[in-house]
Amino acid sequence: MGRTDEDENEFGLKRLAQLGQDLREKTPTEIVAAIDDEVRQFAGCCPSQDDRTMCVMKMGADHLEGVGR
């Protein structure tokens, strides 16, 4: 996640992962809107240097059986 604030601090993957965890009960549409809002607030008045693409997919726990083993 390359978006920076006025002090050139990156939003970062750690912050994005925590946000995703916090929003896990929301719908994909709500997650996209919340992440977009959070990134915009973080960046403040700094213009974006690039385009943005976001995709949210949710899977139920029953789909994860055997994954990561």
N, C-alpha and C positions, 0 to 999 in steps of 0.2 A: 504494500500500500504506500505509494509514493507521495501522497498529499502532505504538504508541509504548512506550518503556521508562519506567522510573521517573523519568528525567531529561527526559522528553518528546521524546527523539530518535525520529524515524520510522524504521521498518524500511526503507522506501523502495524505489522501483523499481530503482535501480542494484544494490542488494543482492539483490533478487529475481531480476534478470536474471543476475547472476553465479552465483547458486545454481542457476538453471535450466541454465546452461551447464555447471556442474560435475556436474549430475545427468543430463545428456543421454543417457547410456548405460543408465539405469535404466528400469524399466517405469513407465507412468503411475501405477499404484498406489503404487510405491515413491517416485516423485517427490512425490506428494501428501503421503504420510506424512513424508518428509524435510523438506519445506517447512513443514508444520504443526509438526513438532518444532523446527525452527530459529526460527520465529516465536514459539513458546511460550517457548523459552529466552531469546530476545531480550527479550521483554516481562517476563520474571520474574514477580513476584507481582502486576503490574498487571492488573486485570480488563479484559476486552475491552469496548469501548464500543459495539460493533456486532456483527452476525452476520458469518459468513464463508462465502464461496462460492469454490470452486476448481474449475477445469476444466483438464485436461491433455490435449492432443492431440499425437500424434507422427506425423510424416510422414517417409517415406524420401526420400533425396536425389533419387531418380528422379521424385518428385512435384513437385519444385521447379524443374524445367527451364523456363526462360523467365520465372520469377517475378522481379520487380524489374528487368526490362529495359525 
